[in-house]
């Protein structure tokens, strides 16, 4: 019964978006209200409250859970989304997007090359460095600027923002997973490297399937080219990411793997793509691509056009793991801590260490270099904020909902019931738990916080505690099962309502959340099934 009650918010959200085709912000608001009512009345009656909160006022738990959700939604998720779309709007305002468009098409006039380099390469790079929706918002917006239809742009951006998510935001999801299951609470470097490597192994088929699906959605008739490009790009991405994960840890796989993928796609385009691509288009989609093989841009023109993204990447790298001293300073200064009584939590936000600030600084400096006045930049920022008003409602409600579900015991009830139902087949469903965590919370990191210890405990109950070998890769069985959580979580990211909300905002598709999730759902289901098979047969 606790599990049946707990799954009501998830089913309701799907029903409102898909069945009733209700806009995302209305669906999220209604679902939040229902979740609060369930937390207030059903959770205490069914004994679902976590042990530390039993005997505590359920009204207080629910109120402070909502407060925590609102804080998490604004800092930094909404800030990052706002700044990511602000950066793109600067390019549109100053017409520099046209230069970027010509430069992408000058790499190749092939649609598949353009799409793959944007969503798999550039999107993966953004995910690895910033995360929090940038890998969906920016590539999707650029694709629309290149002439692709909004629905197509949203779908391929969501699909591509899956595999790199395990190592997004400089490896935070995997690092958090390791810390959660480490006996001392701070995982040693060798443990992080092992679990990072095992995660790449579990994701290995998806390094090929996701690029192939993206290419087939772009050009269905170019089967031979799609297969060869997929094999080439997938091999390069997989090898580089595994090497980075196994030898360096969780911080660099998505970053260096995506840079290697971009280089691989460019090499393929220059060597094998010589003629204009066939006019095959997905679902009647058309795109006017200027044949620009002879187009040349000076260094100054290129720097001006890309200055927004150049400075964004520079600020993210300087403030991140590449400069530990700077990173340490930023994380230890101007940090606001908000104590949340009753639920016993403390929310912390670094005003100068978050990705949103780096996006703002990079976009603003780049915009000034492009010749846009500071006053005009602030007007662009204000206009962007107004256009995102429905997205703000959606994401605040969704994060608050996930927080209420967590503190009321709903998420744990779903996971525990799934363990009880599956028994020895549990490893097959371990990624599904990770996927549910990401679907509800919108974050691979949050999913790992919720379920990492559960996965490790189940491994102990099943006797999966000794060293073993998975497809020729040595590791610990407990770590293998725990890695399955973050593997499945990357699949849940595809259909997370928060990701969908980001896609609707960046593609100017407000109110069409249900249509996007309907398109993406079959791919997410297949993704998690493949992840489950890898985890199960790898033991």
C-alpha positions in Angstrom: 0.0 0.0 0.0 2.8 2.6 0.8 4.3 1.9 -2.7 0.9 2.2 -4.4 0.2 5.5 -2.7 3.7 6.8 -3.3 3.5 6.2 -7.1 0.4 8.3 -7.4 2.3 11.6 -8.0 4.3 10.1 -10.8 1.3 8.5 -12.5 -0.7 11.7 -12.1 2.1 13.8 -13.7 2.1 11.4 -16.7 -1.7 11.4 -17.0 -2.0 15.2 -16.9 0.8 15.8 -19.4 0.1 12.9 -21.8 -3.5 12.0 -21.3 -5.0 15.5 -20.7 -2.3 17.3 -22.7 -2.1 19.9 -19.9 0.8 22.4 -20.0 3.8 21.5 -17.8 3.3 24.3 -15.3 -0.3 23.4 -14.6 0.5 19.7 -14.4 3.4 20.3 -12.0 1.3 22.6 -9.8 -1.6 20.2 -9.5 0.8 17.3 -8.9 2.6 19.2 -6.1 -0.7 19.9 -4.4 -1.7 16.2 -4.6 1.7 15.2 -3.3 1.4 17.6 -0.3 -2.0 16.1 0.5 -0.6 12.6 0.4 2.3 13.6 2.6 0.0 15.2 5.1 -2.6 12.4 5.4 -1.5 9.2 3.8 2.2 9.0 4.8 1.7 9.2 8.6 -1.3 6.8 8.4 0.7 4.2 6.6 3.8 4.6 8.7 5.9 5.8 5.7 7.9 8.5 7.5 11.6 7.8 7.7 12.8 6.8 11.2 14.5 10.1 12.0 11.3 12.0 11.3 8.8 9.8 13.1 7.0 11.7 15.8 7.7 15.0 14.2 4.9 17.3 13.0 4.0 16.2 9.5 2.8 19.7 8.7 6.3 21.0 9.6 8.0 18.3 7.6 5.9 19.1 4.5 6.3 22.9 4.8 10.1 22.7 5.2 10.4 20.1 2.4 8.6 22.6 0.1 10.9 25.4 1.2 14.0 23.2 0.5 12.6 22.3 -2.9 12.0 26.0 -3.8 15.6 26.9 -2.8 17.0 24.0 -4.8 15.0 25.0 -7.8 16.1 28.6 -7.8 19.7 28.0 -6.7 21.2 27.0 -9.0 18.9 25.2 -11.5 16.7 28.1 -12.6 19.7 30.5 -12.5 21.6 28.2 -14.9 18.7 27.8 -17.2 18.1 31.6 -17.3 21.8 32.3 -18.0 22.1 29.6 -20.7 19.1 31.0 -22.7 20.4 34.5 -22.0 23.7 33.6 -23.6 21.9 32.3 -26.7 19.6 35.4 -26.9 22.7 37.6 -27.0 23.9 35.8 -30.1 20.5 36.2 -31.7 20.3 39.9 -30.8 23.7 40.6 -32.4 23.2 38.3 -35.4 26.4 36.3 -34.4 24.3 33.2 -34.6 24.4 33.5 -38.3 28.2 33.3 -38.3 28.1 30.3 -36.0 25.5 28.7 -38.3 27.8 29.2 -41.3 30.8 27.8 -39.5 28.9 24.7 -38.5 27.7 24.2 -42.0 31.2 24.8 -43.3 32.4 21.8 -41.4 30.0 19.8 -43.5 26.7 20.4 -45.3 25.5 17.0 -44.0 22.7 17.4 -41.6 23.7 14.3 -39.5 27.2 15.7 -39.0 25.8 19.1 -37.9 23.3 17.6 -35.4 25.7 15.1 -33.9 28.5 17.5 -33.4 26.1 19.9 -31.7 24.1 17.7 -29.4 26.6 14.8 -28.8 29.8 16.7 -29.0 29.1 20.3 -27.9 26.2 19.2 -25.7 28.3 16.6 -23.9 31.0 19.2 -23.3 28.5 21.6 -21.7 27.1 18.8 -19.6 30.6 17.8 -18.4 31.5 21.3 -17.4 28.3 22.9 -16.2 25.3 20.5 -16.2 22.0 21.7 -14.8 20.3 21.9 -18.2 22.9 23.8 -20.2 23.5 20.7 -22.5 19.8 20.8 -23.4 19.1 24.5 -23.6 22.1 25.7 -25.6 22.4 23.0 -28.3 18.6 22.9 -28.9 18.5 26.7 -29.3 21.4 26.6 -31.8 19.7 23.9 -33.8 16.6 26.0 -34.1 18.8 28.9 -35.2 20.1 26.6 -37.9 16.6 26.0 -39.2 15.6 22.7 -37.5 12.1 22.3 -36.2 11.6 22.9 -32.4 10.2 19.3 -31.7 13.2 17.7 -33.4 15.7 20.0 -31.7 14.2 19.3 -28.3 14.1 15.5 -28.8 17.7 15.1 -30.0 19.0 17.4 -27.3 17.2 15.3 -24.7 18.5 12.0 -26.1 22.1 13.3 -26.3 21.9 14.6 -22.7 21.9 11.1 -21.3 25.2 9.2 -21.4 27.3 12.2 -20.4 25.1 13.0 -17.4 26.9 10.4 -15.2 29.9 12.6 -15.3 28.1 16.0 -15.6 29.1 19.1 -13.7 32.7 17.9 -13.4 31.8 14.4 -12.2 29.6 15.3 -9.3 27.0 12.4 -9.8 29.6 9.6 -9.6 31.7 11.4 -6.9 28.5 11.8 -4.8 27.6 8.1 -5.4 31.0 7.0 -4.1 30.8 9.2 -1.0 27.4 7.9 -0.2 28.5 4.2 -0.1 32.0 4.7 1.2 32.2 3.6 4.9 34.1 6.8 5.9 31.8 9.1 3.9 34.7 10.3 1.7 35.5 7.9 -1.0 39.2 7.2 -1.8 40.5 8.0 -5.3 40.8 4.3 -6.3 37.2 3.6 -5.4 36.0 6.6 -7.5 38.1 5.5 -10.5 36.7 1.9 -10.2 33.1 3.0 -10.1 33.6 5.6 -12.8 35.1 2.9 -15.0 32.3 0.4 -14.3 29.7 3.1 -15.1 31.3 3.6 -18.5 31.3 -0.2 -19.1 27.6 -0.4 -18.2 26.9 2.5 -20.6 29.0 1.1 -23.4 26.2 0.0 -25.7 24.6 3.4 -25.4 27.7 5.1 -26.7 26.7 3.6 -30.0 22.9 3.4 -29.8 22.2 7.0 -28.8 24.3 8.6 -31.7 22.7 6.1 -34.1 19.2 7.0 -33.1 20.1 10.7 -33.3 21.4 10.2 -36.8 18.4 8.1 -37.9 16.1 10.8 -36.6 18.0 13.3 -38.7 18.3 11.3 -41.9 16.6 8.0 -42.1 17.7 7.1 -45.6 21.5 7.5 -44.9 21.8 4.1 -43.2 25.3 3.2 -44.3 26.7 6.6 -43.3 24.8 6.6 -40.1 26.2 3.2 -39.1 29.8 4.1 -40.0 29.7 7.5 -38.3 28.1 5.9 -35.2 30.8 3.2 -35.0 33.6 5.8 -35.4 32.2 8.3 -33.0 31.0 5.8 -30.4 34.4 4.0 -30.4 36.3 7.3 -29.9 33.9 8.5 -27.2 33.9 5.1 -25.3 37.7 4.6 -25.4 38.5 8.2 -24.2 35.8 8.2 -21.5 36.8 4.8 -20.1 40.5 5.8 -20.1 39.7 9.0 -18.3 37.3 7.3 -15.8 39.6 4.4 -15.0 42.9 6.3 -14.7 41.8 9.9 -13.7 38.4 9.6 -12.0 35.0 11.1 -12.5 35.9 14.7 -13.3 37.0 14.5 -16.9 35.3 11.6 -18.8 32.4 13.8 -20.2 34.7 16.8 -20.9 37.6 15.0 -22.7 35.3 12.4 -24.2 33.1 15.1 -25.8 36.2 17.0 -27.1 37.5 13.8 -28.6 34.0 13.1 -30.2 33.9 16.6 -31.7 37.4 16.0 -33.2 36.3 12.5 -34.5 33.2 13.9 -36.2 35.2 16.7 -37.8 37.8 14.2 -39.1 35.0 12.0 -40.5 33.3 14.9 -42.2 36.5 16.1 -43.9 37.6 12.6 -45.0 34.3 10.9 -46.0 31.6 13.6 -46.6 32.4 15.1 -50.0 29.0 15.7 -51.6 25.9 17.5 -50.6 23.7 15.4 -48.4 20.5 13.8 -49.7 17.3 15.7 -49.0 16.0 13.1 -46.6 14.4 14.8 -43.6 12.7 13.5 -40.4 8.9 13.7 -40.4 8.9 16.2 -43.3 11.4 18.5 -41.6 13.4 20.8 -43.9 16.4 22.8 -43.3 18.1 25.3 -45.6 21.8 24.8 -45.4 24.1 27.2 -47.1 26.9 25.5 -49.1 29.8 27.2 -47.4 32.8 25.0 -48.1 34.5 28.0 -49.5 33.4 30.3 -46.8 36.4 31.6 -44.7 36.3 33.6 -41.5 39.2 35.5 -40.0 40.4 34.8 -36.5 38.8 38.1 -35.3 35.4 37.1 -36.9 35.5 33.7 -35.3 36.5 35.0 -31.9 33.8 37.6 -32.0 31.1 35.1 -32.9 32.2 32.5 -30.4 33.2 34.9 -27.6 30.1 34.2 -25.5 30.8 30.5 -25.4 34.6 30.9 -25.3 34.3 33.0 -22.1 31.6 30.7 -20.6 33.9 27.7 -21.0 36.9 29.7 -19.8 35.1 30.8 -16.6 33.8 27.3 -15.9 37.2 25.7 -16.4 39.0 28.3 -14.3 36.5 28.0 -11.5 36.3 24.3 -11.6 38.6 21.3 -11.1 41.3 22.5 -13.5 42.3 25.3 -11.0 41.9 23.7 -7.5 43.1 26.9 -5.7 40.5 29.1 -7.4 37.9 26.4 -7.0 38.6 26.1 -3.3 38.5 29.9 -2.8 35.2 30.3 -4.6 33.6 27.4 -2.7 34.7 28.8 0.7 33.7 32.4 0.2 30.3 34.1 0.0 28.4 30.8 0.8 24.9 31.2 2.2 23.7 28.4 4.5 20.0 28.2 5.3 19.1 25.9 8.2 15.8 24.1 7.6 14.4 23.0 11.0 12.2 20.0 11.5 13.7 18.1 8.5 17.2 18.6 9.9 18.7 19.8 6.6 20.9 22.8 5.7 20.8 24.3 2.3 24.0 25.9 1.0 24.5 28.0 -2.0 27.8 29.5 -3.2 27.2 32.9 -4.8 30.5 33.0 -6.6 31.1 29.3 -7.2 28.0 28.3 -9.1 27.7 27.5 -12.8 25.0 30.2 -13.2 27.4 33.0 -12.3 30.0 31.6 -14.7 27.4 31.5 -17.5 26.4 35.1 -16.7 29.9 36.4 -16.7 30.9 34.6 -19.8 27.8 35.7 -21.7 28.1 39.3 -20.6 31.8 39.6 -21.4 31.2 37.9 -24.7 28.3 40.2 -25.5 30.3 43.3 -24.7 33.1 42.1 -27.1 30.4 41.6 -29.7 29.5 45.2 -29.4 26.3 44.9 -27.4 26.0 47.6 -24.7 25.6 46.6 -21.1 22.2 48.3 -20.9 21.0 46.2 -23.8 22.4 43.1 -22.3 20.4 43.7 -19.1 17.3 44.3 -21.2 17.9 40.9 -23.0 18.3 39.3 -19.6 15.1 40.8 -18.3 13.2 39.8 -21.5 14.6 36.2 -21.1 13.3 36.1 -17.5 9.8 37.2 -18.5 9.7 34.5 -21.2 10.7 31.8 -18.7 7.9 32.6 -16.2 6.0 29.3 -16.9 9.3 27.3 -16.8 9.9 28.9 -13.4 6.6 27.6 -12.1 7.1 24.2 -13.6 10.6 23.6 -12.1 9.8 25.0 -8.7 6.8 22.8 -8.4 8.7 19.7 -9.6 11.7 20.2 -7.2 9.3 20.9 -4.3 7.4 17.7 -5.2 10.5 15.6 -5.2 11.5 17.0 -1.8 8.2 16.3 -0.3 8.2 12.7 -1.7 11.7 12.2 -0.2 11.0 13.5 3.3 7.6 11.8 3.5 9.1 8.4 2.7 7.4 8.0 -0.7 10.6 7.5 -2.8 12.0 4.9 -0.3 8.6 3.1 -0.3 8.8 2.7 -4.1 12.4 1.4 -4.0 11.9 -1.0 -1.1 8.8 -2.5 -2.7 10.6 -3.0 -5.9 13.4 -4.8 -4.1 10.9 -7.1 -2.3 9.1 -7.9 -5.6 12.2 -8.7 -7.7 14.3 -10.7 -5.3 17.3 -12.3 -7.1 16.3 -10.6 -10.3 16.9 -7.2 -8.6 20.1 -6.3 -10.5 17.9 -6.3 -13.7 15.9 -3.5 -12.1 18.6 -1.6 -10.3 18.9 1.0 -13.1 15.1 1.4 -13.0 15.4 2.7 -9.4 18.1 5.1 -10.5 15.9 6.2 -13.4 12.9 6.8 -11.1 15.1 8.9 -8.9 16.2 11.1 -11.7 12.7 11.3 -13.2 11.3 12.6 -9.8 14.3 14.8 -8.8 15.6 15.8 -12.2 19.1 15.1 -11.1 21.5 12.1 -11.4 23.3 13.4 -8.3 20.0 13.5 -6.3 19.1 10.0 -7.5 22.5 8.8 -6.2 21.9 10.5 -2.8 18.5 8.9 -2.5 19.4 5.3 -3.6 23.1 4.7 -3.5 23.0 3.2 0.0 20.0 1.2 -0.9 21.8 -0.4 -3.9 24.8 -1.2 -1.8 22.6 -2.7 1.0 20.8 -4.9 -1.5 24.1 -6.1 -2.9 25.0 -7.2 0.6 21.6 -9.0 1.0 22.1 -10.8 -2.3 25.6 -11.8 -1.3 27.2 -9.6 -4.0 30.2 -8.5 -2.0 33.3 -10.2 -3.4 35.7 -9.1 -6.2 34.6 -10.2 -9.6 35.1 -9.5 -13.3 32.5 -7.9 -15.5 32.9 -8.5 -19.3 36.7 -8.7 -18.6 36.8 -5.6 -16.4 37.7 -6.3 -12.8 35.7 -4.7 -9.9 33.7 -5.1 -6.8 30.2 -6.5 -7.1 28.8 -4.0 -4.7 30.3 -1.2 -6.7 29.0 -2.7 -9.9 25.4 -2.7 -8.5 25.8 0.8 -7.1 27.1 2.0 -10.5 23.9 0.7 -11.9 22.0 3.4 -10.1 23.8 6.2 -11.9 23.6 4.3 -15.2 19.8 4.1 -14.9 19.7 7.7 -13.7 21.2 8.9 -17.0 18.2 7.3 -18.8 15.7 8.8 -16.5 17.2 12.2 -17.4 15.7 11.9 -20.9 12.1 12.2 -19.6 12.7 14.1 -16.4 10.0 16.8 -16.3 12.6 19.3 -15.4 14.6 18.4 -18.5 11.4 18.6 -20.5 10.7 22.0 -19.1 14.2 23.2 -20.1 13.6 21.9 -23.6 10.2 23.7 -23.9 11.8 26.9 -22.7 14.8 26.8 -25.0 12.7 25.7 -28.0 9.9 28.2 -27.3 7.4 25.3 -26.9 5.7 26.4 -23.7 2.6 24.2 -23.1 3.9 21.3 -25.3 5.6 19.4 -22.5 3.3 16.4 -22.9 4.1 16.1 -26.6 7.8 16.1 -26.0 7.6 13.5 -23.2 5.5 11.3 -25.5 8.2 11.4 -28.2 11.0 10.8 -25.7 9.4 8.1 -23.5 10.0 5.0 -25.8 13.7 5.9 -26.0 14.0 6.3 -22.2 12.3 3.0 -21.6 14.6 1.2 -24.1 17.6 2.9 -22.5 16.8 1.7 -19.0 16.0 -1.8 -20.3 19.4 -2.0 -21.9 21.1 -0.6 -18.8 19.3 -3.3 -16.7 20.5 -6.1 -19.0 24.1 -4.8 -18.8 23.9 -4.7 -15.0 22.3 -8.1 -14.7 24.4 -10.1 -17.1 27.5 -8.3 -16.0 27.4 -9.9 -12.5 
